[in-house]
Amino acid sequence: MRQPQIDRLHMATLTAPPGHPASGSDIEVFAYLVRHGGTTILVDTGMGADNAFLDDLYRANRIGLDAALAGAGASRADIGIVVNSHLHFDHCGNNRLFPGIPLYMQSRERKAARMPRYTVESWIAPEGALIHEVDGDCEIAPGITLLFTPGHTPGHQSFAVETPSGPTIVGAQVAYTAAEFEAGGDPAEAHDGMADNYYASIRRLKSLRPMRVFFSHDRNEWRSSA
């Protein structure tokens, strides 16, 4: 089994508005391109380009998805599967660019996304979207598994690729940073009432003994010390 090729795609830099846990700080937004076993998968699609309110609130500096993919030597035509780790606006905004491509999300996340002020609902399932709602863990290709990791949101999921030396995981926003993941979690990053789930999801990923874990808002990755 070959090691996967995982490319971090810089999708945007935002400025956290007042009331946000990181108020005033820059927020980098990353998607991940995973090439493994002949399958090319995009984990998260970044922020959409048609919401002036969010652009202004977050002072958004967006990077086009095509440009981000080109930087990794890929194009939209290469993508065979799309995964949304969760459905906050900065993770599902370009789903519309993949009509007819299998798009995986947790059913509990799709339900949560209907709550007021949760996301931009029109970005989730545009015309032509081929949505696969899953409940819990799900193998979507040989050696490639979605892991249900609630806490940051009710239906957050991570993405694991089996390798000869152990799994490599795109943890997405299971933790905000690699340092937080190492420390075990920060309740400020959990959805209302889900701090225990947040901590438990981090513990669960660590129990899988991953070699590397990647995150949605941190350039640093977590690496096993074993």
N, CA, C and O of each residue as an XYZ file, in Angstrom:
904
protein
N       0.845     -1.188      0.000
C       0.000      0.000      0.000
C       0.889      1.249      0.000
O       1.761      1.397      0.856
N       0.665      2.124     -0.945
C       1.483      3.321     -1.062
C       0.991      4.404     -0.116
O      -0.174      4.423      0.279
N       1.900      5.306      0.241
C       1.528      6.448      1.054
C       0.630      7.380      0.224
O       0.870      7.558     -0.970
N      -0.393      7.970      0.839
C      -1.231      8.924      0.103
C      -0.474     10.214     -0.153
O       0.433     10.577      0.596
N      -0.854     10.897     -1.213
C      -0.361     12.253     -1.442
C      -1.428     13.211     -0.926
O      -2.566     13.184     -1.394
N      -1.074     14.039      0.012
C      -2.022     14.980      0.608
C      -1.478     16.387      0.443
O      -0.385     16.705      0.913
N      -2.252     17.225     -0.231
C      -1.867     18.611     -0.460
C      -2.811     19.535      0.290
O      -4.032     19.396      0.204
N      -2.239     20.479      1.025
C      -3.015     21.501      1.719
C      -3.310     22.627      0.733
O      -2.394     23.164      0.110
N      -4.582     22.983      0.591
C      -4.998     24.042     -0.325
C      -5.422     25.263      0.483
O      -6.379     25.196      1.255
N      -4.717     26.375      0.309
C      -5.079     27.600      1.018
C      -6.261     28.234      0.293
O      -6.137     28.666     -0.852
N      -7.411     28.284      0.973
C      -8.639     28.731      0.337
C      -9.017     30.177      0.669
O      -9.685     30.840     -0.124
N      -8.591     30.671      1.846
C      -8.962     32.030      2.228
C      -8.201     32.439      3.482
O      -7.721     31.601      4.245
N      -8.106     33.747      3.670
C      -7.715     34.308      4.961
C      -8.849     35.225      5.405
O      -9.231     36.145      4.682
N      -9.379     34.972      6.583
C     -10.473     35.749      7.147
C      -9.977     36.468      8.403
O      -8.956     36.091      8.977
N     -10.695     37.488      8.818
C     -10.424     38.144     10.094
C     -11.618     37.885     11.009
O     -12.751     38.231     10.673
N     -11.362     37.279     12.161
C     -12.443     36.918     13.078
C     -13.131     38.176     13.600
O     -12.467     39.082     14.102
N     -14.462     38.237     13.484
C     -15.186     39.431     13.924
C     -15.394     39.445     15.436
O     -15.139     38.441     16.101
N     -15.856     40.573     15.989
C     -16.174     40.617     17.419
C     -17.159     39.513     17.794
O     -18.099     39.222     17.054
N     -16.927     38.903     18.957
C     -17.777     37.807     19.406
C     -17.261     36.442     19.031
O     -17.680     35.443     19.616
N     -16.360     36.373     18.068
C     -15.733     35.114     17.683
C     -14.651     34.776     18.708
O     -14.008     35.687     19.230
N     -14.426     33.474     19.015
C     -13.379     33.128     19.986
C     -12.002     33.684     19.641
O     -11.182     33.917     20.530
N     -11.746     33.898     18.338
C     -10.445     34.426     17.909
C     -10.549     35.869     17.433
O      -9.779     36.292     16.571
N     -11.495     36.631     17.984
C     -11.795     37.989     17.516
C     -10.542     38.812     17.244
O      -9.653     38.930     18.087
N     -10.502     39.387     16.021
C      -9.398     40.239     15.616
C      -8.229     39.523     14.993
O      -7.356     40.157     14.401
N      -8.197     38.206     15.117
C      -7.087     37.409     14.575
C      -7.405     36.933     13.168
O      -8.567     36.792     12.788
N      -6.355     36.690     12.411
C      -6.540     36.098     11.092
C      -6.891     34.619     11.224
O      -6.361     33.916     12.084
N      -7.790     34.164     10.360
C      -8.174     32.757     10.280
C      -7.817     32.272      8.896
O      -8.388     32.741      7.911
N      -6.896     31.353      8.799
C      -6.597     30.740      7.506
C      -7.529     29.552      7.294
O      -7.810     28.789      8.218
N      -7.991     29.417      6.084
C      -8.934     28.357      5.741
C      -8.268     27.423      4.734
O      -7.801     27.854      3.680
N      -8.233     26.135      5.080
C      -7.594     25.152      4.214
C      -8.568     24.043      3.829
O      -9.390     23.605      4.634
N      -8.457     23.607      2.588
C      -9.053     22.360      2.135
C      -7.897     21.383      1.889
O      -6.730     21.770      1.944
N      -8.223     20.139      1.624
C      -7.175     19.138      1.400
C      -7.498     18.298      0.171
O      -8.622     17.833     -0.021
N      -6.475     18.123     -0.646
C      -6.564     17.264     -1.822
C      -5.832     15.968     -1.497
O      -4.638     15.975     -1.198
N      -6.558     14.861     -1.557
C      -6.002     13.566     -1.191
C      -6.003     12.664     -2.423
O      -7.047     12.409     -3.023
N      -4.816     12.190     -2.787
C      -4.680     11.265     -3.919
C      -4.166      9.941     -3.373
O      -3.080      9.862     -2.799
N      -4.982      8.894     -3.570
C      -4.645      7.603     -2.977
C      -5.345      6.488     -3.746
O      -6.554      6.541     -3.974
N      -4.581      5.489     -4.138
C      -5.158      4.315     -4.788
C      -5.953      4.620     -6.034
O      -6.940      3.943     -6.322
N      -5.538      5.626     -6.775
C      -6.241      5.971     -8.013
C      -7.452      6.853     -7.811
O      -8.137      7.184     -8.779
N      -7.742      7.249     -6.561
C      -8.883      8.108     -6.266
C      -8.389      9.477     -5.804
O      -7.478      9.567     -4.982
N      -8.990     10.535     -6.331
C      -8.655     11.898     -5.921
C      -9.858     12.494     -5.203
O     -10.953     12.578     -5.761
N      -9.639     12.903     -3.963
C     -10.717     13.349     -3.094
C     -10.418     14.754     -2.605
O      -9.289     15.062     -2.221
N     -11.434     15.602     -2.622
C     -11.323     16.943     -2.069
C     -12.063     16.985     -0.743
O     -13.265     16.727     -0.683
N     -11.339     17.312      0.320
C     -11.953     17.441      1.643
C     -12.178     18.922      1.917
O     -11.233     19.675      2.155
N     -13.435     19.324      1.881
C     -13.917     20.698      2.037
C     -13.686     21.503      0.762
O     -12.782     21.220     -0.024
N     -14.534     22.517      0.583
C     -14.507     23.279     -0.670
C     -14.335     24.781     -0.466
O     -14.431     25.545     -1.427
N     -14.083     25.219      0.766
C     -13.801     26.630      1.005
C     -15.045     27.496      1.084
O     -16.156     27.002      1.274
N     -14.840     28.785      0.935
C     -15.887     29.803      1.081
C     -16.408     30.228     -0.276
O     -15.633     30.452     -1.206
N     -17.720     30.338     -0.389
C     -18.321     30.777     -1.633
C     -18.026     32.247     -1.925
O     -17.522     32.982     -1.076
N     -18.354     32.650     -3.150
C     -17.969     33.987     -3.626
C     -19.152     34.922     -3.808
O     -19.009     35.969     -4.440
N     -20.312     34.577     -3.274
C     -21.500     35.374     -3.596
C     -22.267     35.813     -2.352
O     -23.495     35.898     -2.372
N     -21.532     36.096     -1.257
C     -22.211     36.556     -0.050
C     -21.479     37.787      0.487
O     -20.502     37.674      1.228
N     -21.972     38.960      0.097
C     -21.301     40.207      0.447
C     -21.275     40.433      1.957
O     -20.330     41.019      2.484
N     -22.319     39.966      2.652
C     -22.363     40.142      4.111
C     -21.188     39.429      4.780
O     -20.500     40.022      5.611
N     -20.951     38.156      4.425
C     -19.849     37.407      5.022
C     -18.499     37.960      4.569
O     -17.559     38.030      5.362
N     -18.402     38.348      3.312
C     -17.153     38.949      2.828
C     -16.774     40.160      3.679
O     -15.615     40.331      4.055
N     -17.769     40.996      3.976
C     -17.508     42.212      4.743
C     -17.262     41.894      6.221
O     -16.345     42.444      6.831
N     -18.077     41.009      6.794
C     -17.957     40.683      8.217
C     -16.598     40.076      8.534
O     -15.988     40.393      9.555
N     -16.131     39.205      7.653
C     -14.865     38.506      7.897
C     -13.694     39.111      7.118
O     -12.581     38.586      7.156
N     -13.953     40.224      6.408
C     -12.910     40.852      5.598
C     -12.193     39.789      4.757
O     -10.968     39.675      4.771
N     -12.979     39.041      4.048
C     -12.501     37.825      3.394
C     -11.546     38.107      2.238
O     -11.826     38.925      1.361
N     -10.441     37.427      2.258
C      -9.508     37.384      1.133
C      -9.536     35.957      0.611
O      -8.792     35.093      1.073
N     -10.411     35.730     -0.361
C     -10.623     34.374     -0.877
C      -9.636     34.042     -1.993
O      -9.186     34.921     -2.728
N      -9.314     32.772     -2.102
C      -8.492     32.257     -3.201
C      -9.373     31.312     -4.002
O      -9.992     30.409     -3.439
N      -9.432     31.515     -5.308
C     -10.292     30.685     -6.132
C      -9.913     29.216     -6.052
O      -8.733     28.871     -5.986
N     -10.920     28.356     -6.059
C     -10.656     26.923     -5.951
C      -9.827     26.419     -7.125
O      -8.944     25.581     -6.941
N     -10.095     26.911     -8.317
C      -9.321     26.454     -9.471
C      -7.846     26.795     -9.308
O      -6.973     25.990     -9.633
N      -7.572     28.006     -8.798
C      -6.183     28.409     -8.580
C      -5.534     27.561     -7.496
O      -4.372     27.174     -7.619
N      -6.282     27.271     -6.433
C      -5.747     26.447     -5.352
C      -5.430     25.041     -5.849
O      -4.384     24.486     -5.515
N      -6.318     24.470     -6.637
C      -6.076     23.133     -7.193
C      -4.885     23.146     -8.142
O      -4.055     22.238     -8.119
N      -4.804     24.178     -8.973
C      -3.691     24.257     -9.924
C      -2.351     24.296     -9.202
O      -1.364     23.747     -9.692
N      -2.312     24.939     -8.045
C      -1.089     24.981     -7.263
C      -0.636     23.617     -6.790
O       0.539     23.414     -6.482
N      -1.586     22.669     -6.733
C      -1.270     21.294     -6.354
C      -1.174     20.376     -7.575
O      -1.115     19.154     -7.439
N      -1.158     20.974     -8.763
C      -1.051     20.178     -9.983
C      -2.306     19.413    -10.315
O      -2.241     18.321    -10.880
N      -3.475     19.985     -9.965
C      -4.747     19.300    -10.201
C      -5.762     20.289    -10.756
O      -5.516     21.494    -10.823
N      -6.906     19.746    -11.152
C      -8.016     20.570    -11.621
C      -9.308     19.930    -11.143
O      -9.311     18.806    -10.641
N     -10.402     20.660    -11.303
C     -11.704     20.119    -10.897
C     -12.016     18.795    -11.584
O     -12.660     17.926    -10.998
N     -11.565     18.642    -12.814
C     -11.853     17.416    -13.558
C     -11.229     16.183    -12.924
O     -11.664     15.064    -13.199
N     -10.219     16.364    -12.081
C      -9.557     15.237    -11.430
C     -10.320     14.712    -10.221
O     -10.080     13.589     -9.777
N     -11.242     15.517     -9.683
C     -11.881     15.176     -8.420
C     -12.939     14.101     -8.627
O     -13.856     14.265     -9.432
N     -12.801     12.994     -7.890
C     -13.782     11.911     -7.988
C     -14.763     11.874     -6.838
O     -15.862     11.338     -6.982
N     -14.388     12.434     -5.697
C     -15.231     12.462     -4.499
C     -14.981     13.780     -3.782
O     -13.851     14.265     -3.727
N     -16.047     14.355     -3.233
C     -15.934     15.532     -2.378
C     -16.485     15.179     -0.998
O     -17.521     14.525     -0.881
N     -15.784     15.617      0.038
C     -16.205     15.400      1.424
C     -16.322     16.754      2.106
O     -15.423     17.587      1.997
N     -17.427     16.978      2.811
C     -17.540     18.143      3.689
C     -17.318     17.681      5.124
O     -18.088     16.874      5.647
N     -16.263     18.195      5.763
C     -16.035     17.844      7.166
C     -17.206     18.318      8.021
O     -17.646     17.611      8.927
N     -17.705     19.505      7.733
C     -18.917     20.055      8.341
C     -19.412     21.156      7.434
O     -18.808     21.423      6.395
N     -20.499     21.797      7.810
C     -21.189     22.662      6.859
C     -21.174     24.136      7.251
O     -22.042     24.890      6.812
N     -20.222     24.561      8.057
C     -20.027     25.987      8.235
C     -19.630     26.609      6.898
O     -19.104     25.927      6.019
N     -19.882     27.895      6.755
C     -19.794     28.540      5.436
C     -18.419     28.437      4.790
O     -18.317     28.457      3.564
N     -17.362     28.328      5.585
C     -16.013     28.308      5.026
C     -15.536     26.913      4.658
O     -14.364     26.716      4.336
N     -16.444     25.945      4.707
C     -16.083     24.560      4.388
C     -16.910     23.967      3.244
O     -16.541     22.932      2.689
N     -18.015     24.609      2.891
C     -18.909     24.029      1.870
C     -19.238     25.009      0.749
O     -20.116     24.733     -0.068
N     -18.553     26.144      0.696
C     -18.982     27.227     -0.178
C     -18.844     26.992     -1.659
O     -19.484     27.680     -2.454
N     -18.005     26.012     -2.062
C     -17.844     25.739     -3.493
C     -18.365     24.358     -3.890
O     -17.941     23.797     -4.901
N     -19.287     23.811     -3.090
C     -19.920     22.547     -3.480
C     -20.545     22.650     -4.865
O     -20.597     21.668     -5.606
N     -21.015     23.837     -5.205
C     -21.701     24.044     -6.496
C     -20.808     23.739     -7.694
O     -21.311     23.514     -8.795
N     -19.505     23.730     -7.498
C     -18.584     23.506     -8.618
C     -18.439     22.034     -8.972
O     -17.689     21.689     -9.885
N     -19.151     21.159     -8.255
C     -18.983     19.724     -8.473
C     -20.310     19.003     -8.716
O     -20.617     18.029     -8.029
N     -21.096     19.473     -9.685
C     -22.361     18.772     -9.972
C     -22.079     17.351    -10.455
O     -21.189     17.123    -11.275
N     -22.846     16.413     -9.935
C     -22.716     15.023    -10.373
C     -21.580     14.260     -9.736
O     -21.403     13.074    -10.014
N     -20.797     14.916     -8.879
C     -19.696     14.246     -8.178
C     -20.195     13.831     -6.791
O     -20.804     14.649     -6.103
N     -19.959     12.594     -6.360
C     -20.417     12.176     -5.028
C     -19.902     13.116     -3.948
O     -18.706     13.395     -3.864
N     -20.830     13.600     -3.123
C     -20.540     14.588     -2.086
C     -21.007     14.014     -0.753
O     -22.199     13.785     -0.549
N     -20.052     13.783      0.158
C     -20.355     13.094      1.414
C     -20.418     14.068      2.579
O     -19.554     14.930      2.741
N     -21.469     13.909      3.391
C     -21.636     14.667      4.629
C     -22.421     13.808      5.609
O     -23.116     12.875      5.206
N     -22.312     14.118      6.883
C     -23.083     13.406      7.884
C     -24.528     13.904      7.893
O     -24.779     15.104      7.776
N     -25.476     12.971      8.033
C     -26.886     13.370      8.050
C     -27.189     14.285      9.230
O     -28.027     15.179      9.112
N     -26.517     14.076     10.376
C     -26.739     14.946     11.525
C     -26.234     16.363     11.248
O     -26.779     17.334     11.772
N     -25.205     16.473     10.434
C     -24.704     17.797     10.071
C     -25.664     18.498      9.117
O     -25.905     19.699      9.238
N     -26.206     17.747      8.176
C     -27.180     18.334      7.240
C     -28.394     18.862      8.012
O     -28.927     19.925      7.695
N     -28.819     18.114      9.016
C     -29.947     18.555      9.843
C     -29.573     19.813     10.617
O     -30.350     20.767     10.660
N     -28.395     19.825     11.226
C     -27.960     20.991     12.007
C     -27.857     22.235     11.140
O     -28.132     23.341     11.603
N     -27.464     22.060      9.888
C     -27.248     23.195      8.991
C     -28.534     23.940      8.655
O     -28.489     25.027      8.079
N     -29.665     23.370      9.009
C     -30.940     24.050      8.780
C     -31.273     25.023      9.915
O     -32.264     25.749      9.832
N     -30.464     25.044     10.962
C     -30.692     25.982     12.058
C     -30.364     27.403     11.604
O     -29.486     27.594     10.763
N     -31.064     28.406     12.155
C     -30.773     29.805     11.767
C     -29.325     30.183     12.053
O     -28.763     29.811     13.083
N     -28.735     30.925     11.130
C     -27.392     31.495     11.244
C     -26.293     30.431     11.372
O     -25.196     30.722     11.850
N     -26.588     29.217     10.947
C     -25.583     28.157     11.025
C     -24.613     28.236      9.858
O     -23.408     28.043     10.021
N     -25.153     28.524      8.672
C     -24.341     28.482      7.453
C     -25.096     29.214      6.345
O     -26.116     29.856      6.599
N     -24.594     29.115      5.126
C     -25.324     29.578      3.947
C     -25.916     28.324      3.313
O     -25.232     27.598      2.591
N     -27.180     28.082      3.589
C     -27.767     26.790      3.233
C     -27.744     26.539      1.728
O     -27.629     25.393      1.292
N     -27.853     27.598      0.935
C     -27.870     27.407     -0.523
C     -26.536     26.891     -1.051
O     -26.478     26.367     -2.163
N     -25.464     27.029     -0.275
C     -24.164     26.540     -0.715
C     -24.013     25.029     -0.543
O     -23.139     24.422     -1.161
N     -24.849     24.422      0.284
C     -24.659     23.013      0.648
C     -25.013     22.077     -0.493
O     -24.222     21.212     -0.871
N     -26.201     22.257     -1.035
C     -26.724     21.292     -2.013
C     -27.274     22.016     -3.232
O     -28.487     22.031     -3.443
N     -26.409     22.613     -4.033
C     -26.872     23.318     -5.228
C     -27.413     22.338     -6.269
O     -27.291     21.120     -6.131
N     -28.000     22.898     -7.290
C     -28.571     22.075     -8.357
C     -27.504     21.147     -8.934
O     -26.384     21.567     -9.224
N     -27.872     19.889     -9.093
C     -26.966     18.899     -9.656
C     -26.101     18.188     -8.638
O     -25.338     17.289     -8.993
N     -26.209     18.584     -7.346
C     -25.385     17.951     -6.312
C     -25.797     16.494     -6.112
O     -26.985     16.174     -6.075
N     -24.814     15.628     -5.986
C     -25.054     14.197     -5.777
C     -24.669     13.873     -4.332
O     -23.583     13.365     -4.056
N     -25.593     14.183     -3.421
C     -25.281     14.110     -1.996
C     -25.464     12.700     -1.456
O     -26.449     12.021     -1.746
N     -24.484     12.283     -0.663
C     -24.566     11.033      0.093
C     -24.536     11.408      1.572
O     -23.496     11.816      2.089
N     -25.667     11.271      2.248
C     -25.713     11.502      3.684
C     -25.386     10.195      4.390
O     -25.978      9.159      4.087
N     -24.452     10.238      5.324
C     -24.043      9.038      6.044
C     -24.307      9.230      7.525
O     -24.390     10.356      8.015
N     -24.437      8.118      8.229
C     -24.658      8.132      9.670
C     -23.508      7.417     10.344
O     -23.456      6.187     10.355
N     -22.591      8.176     10.904
C     -21.447      7.571     11.567
C     -20.322      7.273     10.601
O     -20.232      7.874      9.530
N     -19.463      6.341     10.984
C     -18.301      5.996     10.161
C     -18.750      5.362      8.851
O     -19.786      4.701      8.788
N     -17.948      5.574      7.803
C     -18.326      5.042      6.490
C     -17.084      4.909      5.627
O     -16.361      5.886      5.433
N     -16.824      3.718      5.107
C     -15.735      3.538      4.150
C     -16.249      3.955      2.780
O     -17.234      3.402      2.290
N     -15.591      4.921      2.165
C     -16.072      5.440      0.880
C     -15.239      4.939     -0.296
O     -15.635      5.094     -1.451
N     -14.097      4.346     -0.005
C     -13.239      3.723     -1.019
C     -12.291      2.806     -0.247
O     -12.126      2.978      0.961
N     -11.670      1.844     -0.912
C     -10.780      0.933     -0.182
C      -9.718      1.691      0.617
O      -8.938      2.460      0.057
N      -9.701      1.462      1.925
C      -8.715      2.090      2.787
C      -8.980      3.539      3.121
O      -8.140      4.192      3.739
N     -10.147      4.065      2.719
C     -10.484      5.473      2.947
C     -11.806      5.531      3.709
O     -12.836      5.083      3.207
N     -11.775      6.084      4.922
C     -12.931      6.036      5.814
C     -13.259      7.413      6.377
O     -12.374      8.167      6.782
N     -14.547      7.720      6.391
C     -15.036      8.889      7.103
C     -15.255      8.484      8.556
O     -15.832      7.433      8.835
N     -14.792      9.323      9.476
C     -14.898      9.055     10.906
C     -15.796     10.109     11.545
O     -15.524     11.306     11.443
N     -16.846      9.675     12.191
C     -17.774     10.591     12.848
C     -17.097     11.165     14.091
O     -16.817     10.434     15.041
N     -16.833     12.476     14.085
C     -16.104     13.137     15.172
C     -16.852     14.393     15.613
O     -16.360     15.502     15.405
N     -18.020     14.242     16.213
C     -18.815     15.406     16.612
C     -18.148     16.174     17.735
O     -17.299     15.648     18.456
N     -18.547     17.421     17.868
C     -18.017     18.275     18.925
C     -17.957     19.716     18.461
O     -18.645     20.578     19.009
N     -17.140     19.982     17.457
C     -17.134     21.338     16.901
C     -18.500     21.648     16.311
O     -18.998     22.766     16.444
N     -19.107     20.668     15.662
C     -20.485     20.742     15.210
C     -21.146     19.392     15.498
O     -20.451     18.416     15.782
N     -22.489     19.323     15.427
C     -23.165     18.059     15.723
C     -22.806     16.925     14.783
O     -22.878     15.758     15.169
N     -22.417     17.249     13.549
C     -22.134     16.192     12.589
C     -20.766     16.308     11.949
O     -20.582     15.926     10.794
N     -19.805     16.834     12.695
C     -18.453     16.937     12.154
C     -17.908     15.551     11.847
O     -18.162     14.600     12.587
N     -17.148     15.436     10.741
C     -16.484     14.185     10.415
C     -15.050     14.454      9.998
O     -14.728     15.501      9.437
N     -14.198     13.479     10.288
C     -12.804     13.505      9.869
C     -12.620     12.473      8.765
O     -13.546     11.731      8.436
N     -11.429     12.433      8.201
C     -11.173     11.652      6.991
C      -9.872     10.890      7.200
O      -8.833     11.498      7.459
N      -9.917      9.571      7.091
C      -8.738      8.746      7.381
C      -8.344      7.907      6.183
O      -9.192      7.335      5.498
N      -7.031      7.842      5.940
C      -6.472      7.002      4.876
C      -5.522      6.006      5.524
O      -4.588      6.400      6.223
N      -5.755      4.723      5.296
C      -4.864      3.698      5.840
C      -3.558      3.661      5.046
O      -3.563      3.723      3.817
N      -2.443      3.558      5.767
C      -1.132      3.434      5.141
C      -0.373      2.322      5.851
O      -0.798      1.885      6.920
N       0.740      1.851      5.291
C       1.492      0.771      5.945
C       1.972      1.122      7.347
O       2.184      0.230      8.169
N       2.147      2.413      7.632
C       2.665      2.821      8.930
C       1.584      3.351      9.861
O       1.894      3.917     10.910
N       0.323      3.176      9.492
C      -0.784      3.682     10.297
C      -1.591      4.708      9.545
O      -1.177      5.158      8.477
N      -2.747      5.092     10.086
C      -3.603      6.024      9.345
C      -3.037      7.439      9.299
O      -2.388      7.907     10.235
N      -3.302      8.093      8.189
C      -3.122      9.532      8.067
C      -4.515     10.135      8.084
O      -5.404      9.651      7.385
N      -4.719     11.183      8.870
C      -6.059     11.716      9.101
C      -6.124     13.195      8.757
O      -5.269     13.978      9.171
N      -7.147     13.570      7.996
C      -7.523     14.978      7.887
C      -8.551     15.202      8.991
O      -9.730     14.883      8.832
N      -8.092     15.752     10.106
C      -8.979     15.965     11.250
C      -9.917     17.129     11.057
O     -10.906     17.268     11.777
N      -9.604     17.984     10.066
C     -10.414     19.169      9.770
C     -10.515     20.045     11.019
O      -9.496     20.542     11.501
N     -11.723     20.244     11.553
C     -11.846     21.118     12.721
C     -12.210     20.307     13.966
O     -12.888     20.806     14.864
N     -11.755     19.055     14.008
C     -11.871     18.288     15.256
C     -11.117     19.015     16.360
O     -11.458     18.886     17.536
N     -10.104     19.773     15.992
C      -9.410     20.729     16.859
C      -9.006     21.902     15.982
O      -8.833     21.760     14.771
N      -8.859     23.061     16.606
C      -8.550     24.259     15.823
C      -7.095     24.263     15.363
O      -6.793     24.711     14.256
N      -6.197     23.768     16.205
C      -4.775     23.745     15.876
C      -4.166     22.410     16.280
O      -4.752     21.647     17.048
N      -2.983     22.146     15.750
C      -2.252     20.939     16.138
C      -1.908     20.974     17.621
O      -1.965     19.947     18.298
N      -1.553     22.145     18.124
C      -1.217     22.264     19.543
C      -2.420     21.965     20.419
O      -2.289     21.314     21.456
N      -3.590     22.435     20.011
C      -4.804     22.143     20.777
C      -5.124     20.657     20.734
O      -5.522     20.075     21.743
N      -4.952     20.047     19.576
C      -5.168     18.597     19.452
C      -4.262     17.852     20.426
O      -4.710     16.938     21.120
N      -3.003     18.235     20.478
C      -2.057     17.593     21.383
C      -2.500     17.759     22.836
O      -2.376     16.834     23.638
N      -3.020     18.949     23.169
C      -3.415     19.241     24.550
C      -4.736     18.588     24.941
O      -5.033     18.461     26.129
N      -5.532     18.172     23.957
C      -6.761     17.455     24.265
C      -8.049     18.200     24.052
O      -9.126     17.644     24.271
N      -7.968     19.474     23.619
C      -9.191     20.186     23.282
C      -9.387     21.473     24.041
O      -8.808     21.682     25.107
N     -10.224     22.347     23.470
C     -10.556     23.644     24.053
C     -12.078     23.785     23.979
O     -12.627     23.795     22.877
N     -12.775     23.894     25.109
C     -14.240     23.947     25.058
C     -14.777     25.140     24.279
O     -15.922     25.113     23.828
N     -13.970     26.192     24.111
C     -14.430     27.355     23.347
C     -14.676     27.003     21.893
O     -15.404     27.716     21.201
N     -14.082     25.916     21.415
C     -14.233     25.517     20.011
C     -15.386     24.539     19.803
O     -15.665     24.141     18.673
N     -16.057     24.150     20.889
C     -17.135     23.168     20.787
C     -18.475     23.840     20.517
O     -18.709     24.971     20.942
N     -19.341     23.141     19.815
C     -20.728     23.569     19.627
C     -21.406     23.603     20.995
O     -20.992     22.899     21.916
N     -22.446     24.425     21.121
C     -23.143     24.561     22.403
C     -23.511     23.195     22.980
O     -24.182     22.394     22.329
N     -23.064     22.944     24.206
C     -23.419     21.708     24.895
C     -22.672     20.480     24.443
O     -23.013     19.367     24.845
N     -21.630     20.658     23.592
C     -20.950     19.485     23.026
C     -19.473     19.415     23.406
O     -18.687     18.779     22.704
N     -19.088     20.058     24.505
C     -17.678     20.014     24.902
C     -17.215     18.584     25.166
O     -16.103     18.217     24.784
N     -18.054     17.769     25.817
C     -17.655     16.383     26.094
C     -17.435     15.610     24.800
O     -16.500     14.815     24.702
N     -18.297     15.839     23.803
C     -18.123     15.197     22.502
C     -16.832     15.649     21.837
O     -16.134     14.858     21.202
N     -16.526     16.931     21.991
C     -15.323     17.503     21.394
C     -14.082     16.810     21.938
O     -13.219     16.368     21.180
N     -14.003     16.722     23.267
C     -12.869     16.039     23.878
C     -12.808     14.580     23.450
O     -11.735     14.051     23.158
N     -13.983     13.928     23.415
C     -14.029     12.500     23.082
C     -13.584     12.242     21.648
O     -12.931     11.233     21.379
N     -13.924     13.131     20.730
C     -13.519     12.931     19.333
C     -12.012     13.051     19.169
O     -11.413     12.311     18.389
N     -11.392     13.977     19.898
C      -9.933     14.079     19.861
C      -9.298     12.819     20.432
O      -8.349     12.280     19.862
N      -9.828     12.353     21.565
C      -9.292     11.115     22.149
C      -9.452      9.950     21.187
O      -8.568      9.101     21.079
N     -10.578      9.910     20.492
C     -10.810      8.810     19.566
C      -9.776      8.799     18.443
O      -9.214      7.751     18.121
N      -9.528      9.956     17.851
C      -8.539      9.998     16.771
C      -7.157      9.608     17.283
O      -6.429      8.888     16.600
N      -6.794     10.063     18.450
C      -5.496      9.678     19.005
C      -5.414      8.174     19.238
O      -4.353      7.573     19.070
N      -6.546      7.560     19.630
C      -6.546      6.122     19.903
C      -6.290      5.290     18.653
O      -5.904      4.125     18.750
N      -6.503      5.883     17.479
C      -6.240      5.182     16.222
C      -4.761      5.160     15.876
O      -4.354      4.535     14.896
N      -3.957      5.845     16.681
C      -2.506      5.905     16.503
C      -2.121      6.423     15.111
O      -1.355      5.781     14.391
N      -2.659      7.587     14.744
C      -2.330      8.140     13.421
C      -0.885      8.578     13.359
O      -0.287      8.941     14.372
N      -0.332      8.541     12.163
C       1.017      9.051     11.949
C       1.006     10.571     11.787
O       1.920     11.261     12.237
N      -0.044     11.082     11.137
C      -0.145     12.517     10.888
C      -1.618     12.913     10.953
O      -2.500     12.136     10.590
N      -1.867     14.136     11.422
C      -3.218     14.687     11.430
C      -3.139     16.123     10.899
O      -2.298     16.912     11.330
N      -4.031     16.446      9.953
C      -4.081     17.770      9.329
C      -5.341     18.508      9.792
O      -6.331     17.883     10.171
N      -5.293     19.843      9.756
C      -6.368     20.663     10.309
C      -6.816     21.748      9.327
O      -6.067     22.157      8.441
N      -8.056     22.199      9.509
C      -8.664     23.162      8.591
C      -8.150     24.584      8.756
O      -8.205     25.378      7.816
N      -7.645     24.913      9.957
C      -7.271     26.300     10.217
C      -5.855     26.427     10.781
O      -5.534     27.415     11.441
N      -5.023     25.445     10.525
C      -3.654     25.474     11.026
C      -2.734     24.864      9.980
O      -2.979     23.758      9.498
N      -1.680     25.584      9.632
C      -0.695     25.043      8.700
C       0.118     23.906      9.324
O       0.648     23.047      8.621
N       0.204     23.918     10.633
C       0.962     22.866     11.300
C       0.166     21.575     11.304
O      -1.062     21.592     11.393
N       0.856     20.475     11.209
C       0.223     19.173     11.346
C       0.709     18.515     12.623
O       1.798     18.798     13.121
N      -0.127     17.632     13.137
C       0.260     16.847     14.312
C       0.917     15.573     13.815
O       0.406     14.915     12.908
N       2.053     15.224     14.408
C       2.766     13.995     14.040
C       2.975     13.116     15.255
O       3.248     13.597     16.354
N       2.842     11.831     15.038
C       3.052     10.880     16.116
C       4.496     10.926     16.578
O       5.412     11.060     15.767
N       4.696     10.814     17.880
C       6.031     10.753     18.435
C       6.527      9.323     18.581
O       7.669      9.094     18.982
N       5.659      8.351     18.254
C       6.031      6.929     18.394
C       7.007      6.508     17.315
O       7.425      5.351     17.279
